[in-house]
Structure formats: C-alpha cells, structure tokens
Amino acid sequence: MKLTLLAAASIALFSCSPAQQKPETSAQKVQYTPEQIAAESAKANAFFDRIFDENIERSPEYQAYMGIQKNNDKWDDITDEFAQQGRDIKQKELAALKSDINYAALNEQTRLSYDLMQEQLTREIADFSWRFHNYPVNQMFGLQSNIPSFLINVHPIHGESDAMAYTARLVKVEALLDQLISNLKTRQDMGIVPPKFVFDHVIRDAQNISSDSTIIDDFVRKVEALDDVEDDKKQQLIHDAKQAIEQHLVPGYNKLIAYLTGLKQQATTDDGVWKFPNGDAFYANRIKYYTSTDLTPEQVHQIGLDEVARIHDEMRGIMQQVGFDGSLQDFFTYMREDEQFYLPNTDAGREQYLTQAKELVDVIKSRLDELFITKPKADMIVKRVEPFREKSAGKAFYNQPAPDGSRPGTYYANLYNMAEMPTYQMKALAYHEGIPGHHMQIAIAQELTGIPKFRKFGHYSAYIEGWGLYSEFTPKEMGLYDDPYDDFGRLAMELWRACRLVVDTGIHYKHWTREQGLDYYVQNTPNPEGDAVKMVERHIVMPGQATAYKIGMLKILELRKKAKQALGDQFDIREYHDQVLKNGALPLNVLEAQIDKWITTKKPA
C-alpha cells in the first residue's frame, strides 16, 4: 500500500517515547520532596557535564572549536585503539547513568536530559561496530582538507605561545597522516575502498596543500598582526613554521598521495554502500541515525517521489505567474541558461554576491521579532569558501560560533563557479545557512541556560537540517520572496532536498549507478549539472545524511499544523519557534513529545 507523505513520516518515528525509555524501578512510586528532586537533578546534571567534559578532554580539536585554549599543540588521536578506549568509556558511563541516577527523583527537564543521554550512549555503543563503514578521505570533509581548514579557521594566534602551538601542530601532521593511512589500510583489508572518482578529488587536494602557500600565508598574517612580539621573534616563528611544513607536513602529504595513488588501482565504479560487508543493514542504520525515525529506505524513496511531484506542480504555478510558455523542463533550461540570473564569474561578481548576501541577512535580522522571542547574542558573518578547498567543497555551509564569543558564526558561500550560484537561490540559501536557519538554531542552543552542556552542543541531523529547510520557507510567509523568481529559487532548493530522498536511497538501496543519480537530478531540477555532480558524489561518501533535511522539515511543519489546529487563535508562531528551539537539538520523536506537552498546557480547558 502506498503511504501518504505525512502519514509515513508520522507512523515511523522511533517507537520508544521518552516516557518509555526511563528505567523501571520500584522507587518510581515514592513521592519526593522538592528539595530531594532539586538535589538529585543537580547531581544528574553534574554527571552529564562531567561526561561532556571528559569527552572534550579526549579531543584537542573539539576543544579548539569550543574556544578552549588547551592542548592547542595537538591533533586528535584517530587510532582504532583510541576509538576502542572511547567505546569502553561509554559503556562505563551508561552503566553509571543507570545505577547512580534516580530517574524518579528528577525534575522534568532533567528527565529529558537523562533520556537523551541514555539514547545517545546506547546508540554510540551499538554503532561502534560500523566504525570502518565510511571513507575518512573524501571530497566533502576528508582529513586531507580538514587540516588546513582547521589551522586557518579555528587555530587562533593571540600571542607567541599560540604561534608555537600552531607550529607544533604542523610538525605533528606527519604522524596524524600516518594514523590516517593505517586506518585506510584497515578498510582496504575489509574491501571498503572509495569509488574511483573520489581519488581524483582527494589526491588533487593533497597535492595543492603540500605545494601551495595557503598555510604559511595564514601563519604569517596572524603572526605579523601580533603587537606584543618583537620583529626578530616574529621572523624566528615564521622560519620555524616554514621548516615544519618542509620537514613534516610535506613528507606526510607525499606519503598519503603515494598510498592513495596505489589504492586507486583497486577502486571500482560501484557507488552504493550495499557493496560493503553487511551493507544493507548499515544503510538502514544510517537512515535511522540521520532521520531519527523508523522509516525504511523504501518509504523514504517514496516520500521523495511524492514530494518531487508536489513541488513540480507549485513550480508550474510560478511559470504561469511570470508568463512562461513551455514545459517545466523548458523552464528549467531557461532558469539554468538565462544570463539575468547569474553574476559574472569574476572577482567583481563574487564580491557582488557576498555584498548582496550580507544585505539579505541584514534585512531578515531587522525582522526577527516577527518570528522569535528568544534571539542569540552571537553574531554571524558571511564569507567565501577559501580557494584551497572551493573546487571540491559543497555549495554552502555554516560553521558554529565559539561559545566564548571569540569567533562568530559563519555562513560560507562557495563562489568557485558563479554559474552554479544563481541569484534566484540567494535568498533561500542565506536563510537556510544563516538566519533564521542554522545560525539561529545553533547559536540559541549554545547560549541556553539550565541545561547540561551535551544538549547545548547536541547534533540530530533531522532536527538541525529540518530546521534549516523550514527556515527557507518561513520568510515566504513574511513576504520576503516578493520576486516570483526568488520564490522559484526557494522551491528549487526544496525540490533539491526532495530529490535527495530519491537519489540517496536509489544509490545505496536500489543499486543505482552514479550516472542514474546524475540523470535524475538533471531531468527533475533546474540546477546546473555541476550541482548534480557534487550532490551525487556527496550521496556516495555520506550515505543517508542527505535524507535528514526533508524528513525533518516535514515533521516541523506537521507539528506546527497540529499546534495551529489545537490552539486556534491562541497559536503564536513566535511561541512555537521558541518551543522548537528552547531544548536544543532533539530526535524528532522527542520534539513531538515536547510540542504535544506545550499544546496540552496552553490549550484552553
């Protein structure tokens, strides 16, 4: 039987509600005093924060993302031995959670934290068996490009010690890449080798990094800006960094390039993870992980097909509005090829794009009171993706602000090829990656008070990306898509996410080839072929991830509709958004439970 869109999304949420996840003990029947509840809740929150802090202690890189100036001369340990230690720690943490915390004596907010911590630890322990089912070197987020990106964007130099720590990291790149090669060899022995196309991207990235001046230019710029360091010392610091690059970074990258060049000979053109050991089970696991639902790959595929058909119909309405005569595919061609929708592929064109994107962000900032009660303190900036990674990086993405305020949130636009950045998608892209999208959700979560740290920085893809896609839609209700072509751009981006449901499941579940995925995008969307190539290649190296966007958006819209129907005139969109955002990122089933509680509390008797 064919499932309707929202019915499929509704019936397939994780079967265990928060209330069902709690441990059953006889103590639940005991009545606790407010003082006892406050004490046990404080004990639990201290436990949660201790777990979070201990996990951060194991990751120098995450410490840097958090703005913590500690271990900033080190990289993360990526050996399997270290990963196994992490699994053992999580098993002990889960056992301690169940034995040391009295669930029945917790307040409501802390019970939610308990449920989320238990779900997270249980999932991470169970998923440990899949730790090799991935490509740690790939064109999207591979370690070969993360190293310079991290140094340039995350490692600050505020003084001499920071500069020396930067150089220490340069020295240790070689050992880090040795660990990476060891991990790749383990996967090679298991038959987990990236498809052929991946190698051209990653080998080129590695060659660029080892041969160009991007890293040393960044180091010199940061060191030269230091006011309290003598010129002679600055020159010594720069000399040491150059020596570290020549003696350690370049040899490390050369070893990686040599290994990847040899491994490429074993690569095939089979693109789906069905080729992995137990690949079908792994893909089902990824769908569940990224969507936080019990939807099957077949159901996700069908939802995608249904949504593509619906959005195509809305696009035909835009065609009538602008007086276009022809088929939908003709209109797609027109939108791809007409020069009025593209800025010049020049530095001036790129600067114009950034200027207009910043103006769009400023406009939506000025109207946030219409959508939100709670607003973040952290600022957001718009930047171009750096040249060293723009050829293989995605179209746009967001980096979270540092919790201490030392680094703003950043919306990155990839302006490598302006023919892939149509102006009619500029609004929707800025709303998704920036405001009211990822920046609002992530910055608000980081600034929440009264909840443990792990919830402030939690990551549930369907919630986070669902909010981003939902945020493309809400400005339409504010009249901000006043140009029908901009509204077409919004629909085009929503269509893109619907097609992702079809193509991701097509490649990894239905054994589609890379070419079949490309054909589907080209035939069903107005995006240029370059977008389709990047997206299909992203599906291949990030199985299941792209399904989170549409599934999450559908749930947020479904819950909003439910609240509107239940509350009538008492429904306030600002209050609804507060309810969605006030607990940090959540699995979709937990989000639904929270919205249901709000409706019950607010609904008149």
C-alpha positions in Angstrom: 0.0 0.0 0.0 1.3 3.4 -0.9 1.9 5.6 2.2 0.9 9.2 2.1 3.7 11.7 2.8 2.9 12.8 6.3 1.4 9.5 7.3 4.7 7.8 6.6 6.6 10.3 8.5 4.2 10.2 11.4 4.0 6.5 11.9 7.7 5.8 11.6 9.1 7.9 14.5 11.2 5.9 17.0 8.8 3.6 18.8 10.2 4.5 22.2 8.8 7.7 23.6 10.9 9.5 26.3 8.5 8.1 29.0 9.0 4.6 27.7 12.8 4.9 27.8 13.1 5.5 31.5 14.3 2.7 33.8 11.6 0.9 35.6 12.2 0.8 39.4 10.0 0.4 42.4 11.4 3.8 43.5 9.2 5.5 40.9 6.2 5.1 43.3 7.9 7.1 46.0 6.9 10.7 46.5 9.9 13.0 46.6 10.1 16.4 48.2 11.1 19.5 46.1 14.4 19.5 48.0 15.1 15.9 47.1 14.2 16.5 43.4 16.4 19.6 43.2 19.3 17.7 44.8 19.0 14.6 42.5 18.6 16.8 39.4 21.7 18.8 40.3 23.6 15.5 40.8 22.4 14.3 37.4 23.3 17.5 35.6 26.8 17.4 37.2 27.1 13.8 36.0 26.1 14.9 32.4 28.6 17.8 32.4 31.4 15.6 33.7 30.8 13.1 30.8 30.8 16.0 28.3 34.0 17.5 29.7 35.7 14.1 29.8 34.8 13.6 26.1 36.1 17.0 25.2 39.3 16.2 27.0 39.9 13.4 24.5 39.6 15.8 21.6 42.1 18.7 21.2 40.4 19.7 18.0 36.9 20.0 19.5 38.4 22.0 22.4 39.6 24.5 19.8 36.2 24.6 18.2 34.8 25.4 21.6 37.3 28.2 22.2 39.1 26.3 24.9 42.8 27.2 24.9 44.1 23.8 26.0 46.1 21.1 24.1 46.3 23.5 21.2 49.6 21.9 20.1 47.9 18.6 19.4 45.7 16.8 16.9 43.0 14.2 17.8 44.1 10.6 18.1 42.4 8.7 15.3 43.9 5.3 16.0 41.5 2.4 16.4 43.0 1.7 19.9 41.9 5.1 21.0 38.4 4.6 19.5 38.1 1.3 21.4 39.0 3.1 24.6 36.2 5.6 23.8 33.7 2.8 23.4 34.8 1.2 26.7 34.4 4.6 28.4 30.8 5.0 27.0 29.9 1.6 28.3 31.0 2.6 31.8 29.2 5.9 31.5 25.9 4.1 30.5 26.2 1.7 33.4 26.9 4.6 35.8 23.9 6.5 34.5 21.6 3.6 35.2 23.0 2.8 38.6 23.8 6.1 40.1 21.0 8.4 39.0 17.4 8.0 40.4 15.2 8.8 37.4 12.1 9.1 39.5 13.6 11.8 41.6 14.5 14.1 38.7 12.6 17.2 37.6 11.0 17.2 34.1 13.9 19.0 32.3 16.5 16.7 33.8 14.4 13.6 32.9 14.6 14.8 29.3 18.4 15.1 29.7 18.6 11.6 31.1 16.5 10.2 28.2 18.7 12.0 25.7 22.0 10.9 27.3 20.8 7.3 27.6 19.7 7.2 23.9 23.0 8.8 22.8 25.2 6.5 24.7 23.2 3.4 23.7 23.3 4.4 20.0 27.0 5.2 20.0 27.9 1.9 21.6 25.8 0.0 19.2 27.1 1.9 16.2 30.7 1.2 17.1 30.6 -1.9 15.0 30.1 0.3 11.9 33.2 2.5 12.6 35.0 1.4 9.5 32.0 1.7 7.2 33.0 5.1 5.9 35.6 7.0 3.8 37.8 9.1 6.1 39.4 10.6 3.0 36.8 12.1 0.7 35.9 15.3 -1.2 33.4 16.6 1.3 35.2 16.6 4.7 38.3 14.4 4.3 41.1 14.8 6.7 43.4 15.9 3.9 41.5 19.2 3.6 40.4 19.5 7.2 43.9 20.0 8.4 44.5 23.4 6.6 40.9 24.4 7.2 41.2 23.8 10.9 44.5 25.7 11.1 43.2 28.7 9.2 39.8 29.0 10.6 39.9 27.6 14.1 43.5 27.9 15.4 43.9 31.4 16.7 47.3 33.2 17.3 46.9 35.7 20.0 50.5 35.5 21.2 53.8 33.8 20.9 52.6 30.6 22.6 49.7 30.2 20.1 52.2 30.6 17.2 54.4 27.9 18.7 51.4 25.6 19.2 50.5 26.2 15.5 54.0 25.1 14.5 53.8 22.1 16.8 50.6 21.0 15.0 52.4 21.4 11.7 55.2 19.1 13.0 52.6 16.5 14.1 50.7 16.5 10.8 53.0 13.7 9.6 52.2 11.4 12.5 48.5 12.2 12.1 48.6 11.3 8.4 50.4 8.1 9.3 47.5 7.2 11.5 45.1 8.0 8.7 47.0 5.7 6.3 46.8 2.9 8.9 43.0 3.4 9.1 42.7 3.4 5.3 44.6 0.1 5.2 42.2 -1.5 7.7 39.3 -0.5 5.4 41.2 -1.7 2.4 41.6 -5.2 4.0 37.8 -5.2 4.6 37.1 -4.3 1.0 35.9 -0.7 1.9 37.6 1.4 -0.8 36.1 4.6 -2.2 34.9 4.7 -5.8 37.3 5.8 -8.4 36.0 9.4 -8.7 36.9 10.2 -5.1 40.6 9.7 -5.7 40.9 12.4 -8.3 39.4 14.9 -5.8 41.4 13.9 -2.7 44.8 13.5 -4.5 44.4 16.9 -6.0 43.5 18.4 -2.7 46.5 16.8 -1.0 48.8 18.0 -3.8 47.5 21.5 -3.6 48.0 21.6 0.2 51.5 20.3 0.1 52.6 22.6 -2.8 50.9 25.9 -2.3 51.4 28.7 0.3 47.9 28.8 1.9 49.0 27.6 5.3 52.2 29.6 5.7 50.4 32.7 4.3 47.8 32.3 7.1 50.5 31.8 9.7 52.5 34.9 8.6 49.3 37.0 8.5 48.4 36.0 12.1 52.0 36.4 13.4 52.5 39.8 11.7 49.4 41.1 13.5 50.8 40.4 16.9 51.6 43.8 18.6 53.5 42.4 21.6 56.1 40.3 19.8 59.4 41.7 18.6 60.1 41.6 14.8 63.1 39.3 15.3 61.0 36.9 17.2 58.3 37.0 14.5 60.8 36.1 11.9 62.0 33.2 14.0 58.5 31.9 14.4 57.9 32.2 10.7 61.2 30.4 10.0 60.2 27.5 12.4 56.8 27.2 10.8 58.3 27.0 7.3 60.7 24.4 8.5 57.9 22.3 10.0 56.0 22.4 6.7 59.0 21.4 4.7 60.2 18.7 7.1 57.0 17.2 8.3 53.8 18.4 6.6 55.0 18.0 3.0 56.5 14.5 3.6 53.3 13.4 5.4 51.2 14.5 2.5 53.6 12.9 0.0 53.2 9.6 1.8 49.4 10.0 1.7 49.5 10.8 -2.0 51.6 7.8 -2.8 49.3 5.5 -0.8 46.1 6.9 -2.4 47.7 6.6 -5.9 48.2 2.9 -5.3 44.8 2.4 -3.7 43.1 3.9 -6.7 44.1 0.9 -8.7 41.7 -1.2 -6.5 38.8 1.2 -6.8 35.7 0.3 -8.7 32.7 2.3 -10.0 30.3 0.6 -7.6 29.0 3.6 -5.7 26.5 2.4 -3.1 27.3 1.1 0.4 25.4 -2.1 -0.5 28.9 -3.3 -1.6 30.2 -3.1 2.0 30.1 -6.1 4.3 26.5 -6.1 5.6 25.9 -3.0 3.5 22.1 -3.2 3.5 22.0 -3.3 7.3 24.5 -0.5 7.5 22.4 1.7 5.2 19.2 1.1 7.2 21.2 2.1 10.3 22.3 5.3 8.6 18.7 6.2 7.6 17.6 5.7 11.2 20.5 7.7 12.5 20.1 10.7 10.3 16.3 10.9 10.2 15.7 9.8 13.9 12.8 7.8 12.5 12.0 4.1 11.8 11.3 4.9 8.1 12.6 2.2 5.8 14.7 3.1 2.7 11.7 2.2 0.5 9.4 4.6 2.4 12.0 7.4 2.2 12.3 6.8 -1.5 8.5 7.0 -2.0 8.2 10.2 0.1 10.8 11.7 -2.1 8.9 10.8 -5.3 5.7 12.2 -3.8 7.4 15.5 -2.8 9.0 15.9 -6.2 5.6 15.7 -7.9 4.0 18.2 -5.5 6.8 20.7 -5.9 6.8 20.4 -9.7 3.1 21.4 -9.6 3.9 24.5 -7.5 6.6 25.4 -10.0 4.1 25.3 -12.8 2.2 27.9 -10.9 5.3 30.2 -11.0 5.6 29.6 -14.7 2.1 30.9 -15.2 2.8 33.8 -12.9 5.7 35.0 -15.0 4.0 34.2 -18.3 6.4 31.5 -19.4 5.2 29.4 -22.4 6.6 25.9 -22.5 7.1 22.7 -20.4 8.5 22.6 -16.9 11.8 21.2 -18.4 11.9 24.2 -20.8 11.5 26.5 -17.8 14.4 24.6 -16.1 16.6 25.2 -19.1 15.6 28.9 -19.1 16.5 29.3 -15.4 19.8 27.5 -16.0 20.9 29.4 -19.0 19.5 33.0 -18.9 22.2 35.4 -18.0 20.0 37.6 -15.9 20.1 35.0 -13.1 23.9 34.8 -12.8 26.6 37.2 -11.7 29.9 37.3 -13.7 32.5 34.6 -12.9 35.0 37.3 -11.8 36.3 38.7 -8.6 33.8 41.6 -9.0 30.9 39.2 -9.5 32.0 37.2 -6.4 32.2 40.4 -4.3 28.8 41.5 -5.5 27.3 38.1 -4.4 28.8 38.4 -1.0 27.6 42.0 -0.6 24.0 41.1 -1.6 24.1 38.0 0.7 25.1 40.2 3.6 22.3 42.7 2.8 19.8 39.8 2.8 21.0 38.8 6.2 20.7 42.3 7.5 17.1 42.6 6.3 16.0 39.3 8.0 17.9 40.4 11.2 15.7 43.5 11.3 12.5 41.5 11.3 13.4 38.7 13.8 10.8 40.0 16.3 8.1 38.7 13.9 9.4 35.1 14.3 11.2 34.8 17.6 11.0 35.6 21.2 14.5 34.3 22.0 17.4 35.5 19.9 21.1 34.7 20.0 23.8 37.0 21.2 26.4 35.6 18.9 26.9 37.4 15.6 27.1 35.9 12.1 29.3 36.8 9.2 29.2 35.8 5.5 32.5 34.5 3.9 33.6 33.0 0.7 34.9 29.4 0.8 38.7 29.5 0.7 40.4 28.8 -2.6 42.3 25.8 -1.4 39.0 23.8 -0.9 36.4 25.5 -3.0 36.7 23.2 -6.0 35.5 20.2 -4.1 33.6 21.8 -1.2 29.8 22.0 -1.1 27.7 24.9 -2.3 27.3 26.5 1.1 27.7 25.6 4.7 27.7 27.0 8.2 30.3 26.9 11.0 29.1 27.5 14.5 30.3 30.4 16.7 32.7 29.8 19.6 30.8 29.5 22.8 33.0 32.2 24.5 32.2 34.7 21.8 35.7 34.7 20.3 34.5 33.6 16.9 31.2 34.5 15.2 29.0 32.0 13.3 30.0 31.9 9.7 27.9 31.3 6.6 30.3 30.1 3.8 29.3 30.6 0.1 31.2 28.6 -2.5 31.9 31.1 -5.3 34.4 29.0 -7.3 32.0 28.8 -10.3 29.4 31.6 -10.3 27.4 29.6 -12.9 26.5 27.3 -10.0 25.3 30.1 -7.8 22.1 31.6 -9.4 20.9 34.8 -7.9 17.3 33.4 -7.6 18.5 30.9 -5.0 20.5 33.5 -3.0 17.7 34.3 -0.5 16.8 30.7 0.3 20.5 29.8 0.7 21.1 32.7 3.1 18.0 31.9 5.1 19.0 28.2 5.4 22.6 28.5 6.3 22.4 31.8 8.2 19.3 33.5 9.6 16.7 32.3 10.5 18.3 28.9 9.8 21.4 27.3 11.2 22.7 30.3 13.0 19.6 30.9 14.9 19.1 27.3 15.9 22.8 26.5 16.8 23.7 29.8 18.4 20.5 29.8 20.6 21.2 26.2 21.6 24.8 27.1 22.7 23.5 30.0 24.8 20.8 28.1 26.6 21.0 28.1 30.4 19.7 25.5 32.8 20.5 22.5 30.6 23.7 20.4 30.5 26.4 21.0 28.0 25.8 18.0 25.9 22.4 19.3 25.0 23.7 22.7 24.1 26.0 21.1 21.5 23.9 18.1 20.5 23.6 17.1 16.9 20.5 15.4 15.5 20.6 15.8 11.7 16.9 15.7 11.0 16.2 18.4 13.6 19.1 20.7 12.6 18.8 20.3 8.8 15.0 20.1 9.0 15.1 23.5 10.8 17.4 24.8 8.1 15.0 23.8 5.3 11.9 25.0 7.3 13.8 28.4 7.6 13.8 28.7 3.8 10.0 28.5 3.9 9.1 30.9 6.8 10.3 34.1 5.1 7.8 33.4 2.3 5.1 33.9 4.9 6.7 37.2 5.8 6.5 38.4 2.1 10.3 38.3 1.6 10.1 36.3 -1.6 8.4 39.2 -3.4 10.0 38.3 -6.7 8.4 35.2 -8.2 11.8 34.1 -9.5 13.2 34.2 -5.9 10.2 32.1 -4.8 11.0 29.7 -7.6 14.5 29.6 -6.2 13.0 28.6 -2.8 11.0 25.8 -4.5 14.1 24.8 -6.4 16.0 24.3 -3.2 13.1 22.4 -1.6 12.9 20.3 -4.7 16.6 19.6 -4.5 16.1 18.2 -1.0 13.1 16.0 -2.2 15.3 14.6 -4.9 17.9 13.8 -2.3 15.5 11.3 -0.8 15.1 9.6 -4.1 18.7 9.6 -5.2 20.3 8.7 -1.8 18.1 5.7 -1.5 18.4 5.0 -5.2 22.2 4.7 -4.9 22.5 2.9 -1.6 19.4 0.8 -1.5 18.3 0.3 -5.1 21.8 -0.1 -6.6 21.6 2.9 -8.8 24.8 4.0 -10.6 26.4 7.4 -10.3 25.1 8.2 -13.8 21.5 7.2 -12.8 21.7 9.6 -9.9 23.0 12.4 -12.1 20.3 11.8 -14.7 17.5 12.1 -12.1 18.8 15.4 -10.8 19.3 16.9 -14.3 15.8 15.8 -15.5 13.9 16.9 -12.4 15.6 20.1 -11.2 16.7 23.4 -12.7 20.1 23.1 -11.1 23.2 23.1 -13.4 24.9 19.7 -14.0 27.8 20.8 -11.8 25.4 20.9 -8.8 24.2 17.4 -9.7 27.7 16.0 -9.9 28.7 17.4 -6.5 25.4 16.2 -4.9 25.6 12.6 -6.2 29.2 12.4 -5.2 28.2 13.7 -1.7 25.5 11.0 -1.5 28.1 8.4 -2.3 30.5 9.4 0.5 27.9 10.4 3.1 25.2 7.7 2.9 21.9 8.7 4.4 22.9 12.2 5.5 21.0 14.0 2.8 17.7 12.4 3.8 17.6 14.3 7.0 16.6 17.7 5.5 13.2 16.9 4.1 12.2 14.4 6.7 13.0 17.0 9.4 11.2 19.8 7.7 8.1 17.7 7.2 7.9 16.9 10.9 8.4 20.6 12.0 5.6 21.6 9.6 3.4 18.8 10.7 3.8 19.7 14.4 3.1 23.4 13.5 -0.1 22.4 11.8 -1.1 20.3 14.8 -0.5 23.2 17.2 -2.4 25.6 15.0 -5.4 23.3 14.8 -5.4 22.7 18.5 -4.8 26.2 19.7 -6.7 28.3 17.2 -6.4 32.0 17.9 -4.0 31.3 20.8 -1.4 30.0 18.4 1.6 32.3 18.2 4.3 31.5 15.6 7.0 33.1 17.9 6.0 30.8 20.8 6.0 27.8 18.5 9.5 28.6 17.4 10.6 29.0 21.0 9.2 25.6 21.8 11.1 24.0 18.9 14.4 25.7 19.8 14.4 26.0 23.6 15.6 22.5 24.3 18.5 22.3 21.9 18.7 19.7 19.1 16.3 16.7 19.7 15.4 13.5 18.0 12.1 14.1 16.1 10.1 11.8 18.4 11.3 13.8 21.4 10.5 17.1 19.7 7.0 15.9 19.0 6.5 14.9 22.7 7.7 18.4 23.7 5.3 20.1 21.3 2.4 17.9 22.5 3.1 18.9 26.1 3.1 22.6 25.1 -0.2 22.2 23.3 -1.8 20.5 26.3 -0.5 23.1 28.7 -1.6 26.1 26.5 -4.9 24.7 25.2 -7.9 26.1 26.9 -9.9 23.6 29.0 
